[in-house]
Amino acid sequence: MKYNFIPDTMNIETVLGCNARCTMCSIGSWERKHGMMAPEIFDTIVDQMTDFKDSLKSVALFLDGEPLIDRFLEDRIALCKSNDIPQIGFTTNGALFNPKRIRSVLEAEPDWMVFSLDSLDKETYEKIRVRLKFERVQENVHEVIRLRDQLGKKTRIVVRLIEQELNRGQFPEFQNYFSNLLDNEKDEIHRHGTHNWGMGDTDYDFGRTKCGHIDSKFVIYRDGTVPLCCIDFNGDNVMGNVTQNHILEIFNNAIFHRARDIHNSGMRHTMSVCDSCDFPEANSAGAITEKLTPNGKLLSNDAFKPFDNDAARSGDAEVSVGKYEDMLEAS
């Protein structure tokens, strides 16, 4: 069967739960039951992804939780790799790593690993990343970089600062510090803005911009449920369940088509979650992301669009230099 819409980006929630209580996170509003995804559900997802693996550009084994809580993480990475699923990785706060776990994760050979760090200042870091210890996380990040290089693994390491009032103005120091530690040929430094997690005041008009997730990104909760997007953390808009229907069937079903029609007609303000979400407008303004090589070359400033990393590094990617800074100055 031919499908009109095939996702190029997957977010698979292998675990819901977190060891931190970060100030910019939605965790205080989570209503779903915490826990890990059952192996049989993950196996089903991998089997389904093999049907469109050539279209995939990013497969993230995390959503709202801390992926290192998942005791099956390395096995899940290995299963994806053995089925030739491309660009497997995860974002972590790094606090739960220890030397043994660092080695086992690297030996599973994820394609990428993002560390959310937010500050090089201990006091600032621990105000943002509540419950985490600055020294331990820094030690873990350094050990991942060191062992990755020692073992000759190809895993791309990304360090990320989510900019907010507590760390405003710290990115240049952050960038300079990690530019001396990372591999300029494959690693990255990301600067991100914050957004409202679809929890804005519904009396406010957040705009009519079509969400870039709706045609290309597919999200799966730990029980197989498919929400509209990664912002829909409590499943206000349920689109299906991968234990009942194939990913491609769900992504092309009547519910998804209706949501696309609403967005395409400039009416996303009539949908739950979308009506109170500032992500599309902020991304269009260039205020959500800035992805850089360690030496400072801009690779992407579009949070919706997976990019060809090789093309971006060779200068073929379409990016708009300076949009992030312009947006900060305007605000």
Steps between C-alpha positions, in 0.01 A plus 500: 500500500623851419485753782497876453668570832805315631674625815867591479532556875399265781476563874459173690434530872694204636440625854285763671659633816793719595763542770497882459245778541628758253345845515400515130355147481135396488553224758286670764199463268547137397189290560600171338629203699877478519692189393692332218379390160449124484756324276227347285358845418846626406556190284174576318611859436838394361335243276266768364781753450687259274222559243604864456852513643639660184285807572619541859742778591478490880376239748504624859466241776354744750214744536418659837703270724868446579607214269775372731226382739417241232696186585437370147644807325812332366300199377253731326782688326656172390168369367454812290856477369460131411192592296685783320283771655700822443593788729420345837564714806368662815515815711608468863583712802798267551469467877428125507809404306782313674816354341341160435184650347699743286692213346194283444309782329794590277548134408135491387611770252223760497539740210456804723475601864385842623595630845277773643738699720383864506787660690867471596425675827417260783249728674316584179501139382354364823230768507389391152568125521338442839606176680816463286862557607714716273831324569365151431339599170813682382712197590264273305501720190878516496523122542257436214708721270827342615383139468321562170828628357706222659273227363480667159120504502311711247233627742434871448508684834288812533506735797199727543423815692132589542505875536280664764521782754728312739772438239447791261829611347693181589495335159827652365694357796316166463579487129865592546550239772354207308651603166834394647370157606285386208580367154427771245446243226199335664400654834271798560415776748133600522338811639127473564229738605211406727135456402176465694431127449153579363399637839454865407199711586223392261369859499819600320534458123817298437469531124402298198836360387476136395694269730796337327455181701168404352622375161827339603529404868352194668487464878432183698431478873634210703167311476487533120259794498565759230435865596485786253856616572778519758342806664180301570652340811170387654338372181228760456494403130531121462557388140524123546709222653783307333391176671178520299603661171818551300687830538434592136130420532471726803701782341262493204174440685197729505596653836842612376351622171247709691774653715703584188198659335450718807865609503514553123194726516656719769264377769732325744369730773182289499685184613578398857871551589565673165284792607733580790836406343764757406746256338414557129523878520814493712666258259402712199660798672821301548473503879487127572829357382848573374707192411871560456820314429750530786686768305180704465364423153120518492348169389130559563257736671180311421382274783244333273735393225745211532799602298764314304798550726754437223327745266480759777869470574586533132301821472199362311244540779247782493541699821452861594798630693426726793126434540541378858696808606257730321210343686672540837572867429139556394373352825 
